[in-house]
Amino acid sequence: MTELSGVTITYTFDAPREKVFEAWTNPQQFAQWWGPKGFTAPLDKISMDVRPGGEWRAPIVSEDGSMEIPFAGTYKVVDGPERLAFTVTDPAEDQESADVTTLVLTDLGGQTELAFNQPGEMTEEGVAELTEGWGQFFDKLNEYVTKA
């Protein structure tokens, strides 16, 4: 089985870069889009200390309430509105050894290009699943920033 090193996605949002960055760093906005289709992110469970070294937590809950998936991490780089880097892990995992996910936001004059990279050794199937999952997150984010 072939091991690949991470997921790289380029996505264009129909909103200005500042608005997209704010949706990643403001808990009230983050709660509006975080998670794939069929999941929500309850605002009362989100915590975000948006600074290098600050921690974040944002579990997602299935719409029928039968499943909760924890997400947490530590911010490594906060350079708004163009760059954000953070770990993405289960809160029970070691935060210090987690891979760092990087977002680079490029201003396209009213639109924003996201260059997303989540490193890590994974199978082709794992890359495909993560790419599909993140694509759903980004579709929800695009829907949010275009109507907000």
C-alpha positions in Angstrom: 0.0 0.0 0.0 1.3 3.4 -1.0 1.8 6.0 1.8 1.3 9.6 0.8 2.4 12.6 2.8 -0.7 14.6 3.6 -3.5 16.4 2.0 -3.1 19.6 -0.1 -6.3 21.4 -1.3 -6.7 24.7 -3.2 -10.2 26.2 -2.8 -11.6 29.6 -4.0 -14.1 31.4 -1.7 -16.4 34.0 -3.1 -15.6 36.5 -0.3 -12.8 38.8 0.6 -9.7 37.4 2.4 -10.4 39.3 5.7 -13.9 37.8 5.9 -12.6 34.2 5.3 -9.9 34.7 7.9 -12.4 36.1 10.4 -14.6 33.0 9.9 -11.6 30.8 10.9 -10.8 32.8 14.0 -14.1 34.1 15.5 -15.9 31.4 17.5 -19.4 32.8 16.6 -18.6 32.6 12.9 -16.6 29.3 13.2 -19.7 27.6 14.8 -21.7 28.5 11.7 -19.7 26.3 9.3 -17.3 24.0 11.1 -17.9 20.3 10.3 -18.9 18.3 7.3 -22.4 17.9 6.0 -24.8 16.5 8.6 -22.8 18.0 11.5 -22.9 21.1 13.6 -20.4 22.8 15.9 -22.2 24.0 19.1 -21.0 27.4 20.0 -21.1 26.6 23.7 -18.5 23.8 23.1 -16.1 26.0 21.1 -13.1 27.7 22.7 -10.5 29.6 20.7 -7.4 31.4 22.1 -6.2 32.7 18.7 -2.6 33.5 19.2 0.6 31.5 18.7 0.6 28.9 21.5 -3.1 29.3 22.2 -5.4 26.3 22.2 -8.6 25.7 20.4 -11.4 23.1 20.8 -14.4 22.6 18.5 -16.2 19.3 18.7 -18.8 18.6 16.0 -22.1 16.9 16.7 -24.2 14.9 14.2 -27.5 16.6 13.4 -29.4 13.7 15.1 -27.2 14.0 18.2 -26.0 10.4 18.1 -22.3 11.2 17.5 -19.8 13.8 18.8 -16.4 14.0 17.3 -13.8 16.0 19.2 -11.4 18.4 17.5 -8.7 20.3 19.2 -5.3 21.8 18.7 -2.8 24.6 19.2 -2.2 27.6 17.1 1.3 27.8 15.8 1.1 30.9 13.5 -1.5 33.6 13.4 -0.7 36.1 10.7 -4.1 37.5 9.6 -5.5 37.8 7.2 -3.1 35.7 5.2 -1.8 32.8 7.2 -2.9 30.5 10.0 -1.2 27.3 11.2 -2.4 25.0 13.9 -2.5 21.4 15.0 -5.7 19.4 14.5 -6.1 16.4 16.8 -8.3 14.5 19.1 -8.0 16.3 22.5 -6.8 13.1 24.1 -3.8 12.9 21.7 -0.4 14.5 22.4 -0.6 18.0 21.1 3.1 18.6 21.0 3.8 15.8 18.4 0.8 16.6 16.2 1.4 17.7 12.6 0.8 21.3 11.8 -2.0 22.2 9.3 -1.4 25.4 7.3 -3.8 27.8 5.6 -2.5 30.4 3.3 -5.2 32.9 2.1 -4.5 34.9 -1.1 -6.5 37.9 -2.0 -8.0 37.6 -5.5 -9.8 40.9 -5.5 -13.1 40.0 -3.9 -12.4 36.3 -3.8 -10.0 34.4 -1.7 -7.8 31.4 -2.6 -7.1 29.0 0.2 -4.0 26.9 0.0 -4.6 24.2 2.6 -2.0 21.6 3.7 -2.5 18.9 6.4 0.7 16.8 6.6 1.0 13.3 7.7 1.7 9.8 6.4 -1.6 8.3 5.1 -2.8 5.8 2.5 -4.4 6.9 -0.8 -7.8 6.0 0.7 -7.0 8.2 3.8 -6.0 11.1 1.5 -9.3 10.7 -0.5 -11.4 10.6 2.7 -9.7 13.7 4.2 -9.9 15.6 0.9 -13.7 14.8 0.7 -14.2 15.7 4.3 -12.3 19.0 4.2 -14.1 19.8 0.9 -17.4 19.6 2.8 -16.1 21.9 5.5 -14.9 24.4 2.9 -18.2 24.2 1.0 -20.0 25.1 4.2 -17.6 27.9 4.9 -18.1 29.3 1.3 -21.8 29.2 1.8 -21.5 31.0 5.1 -19.1 33.8 3.9 -21.1 34.5 0.8 -24.4 35.0 2.7 -23.0 36.5 6.0 
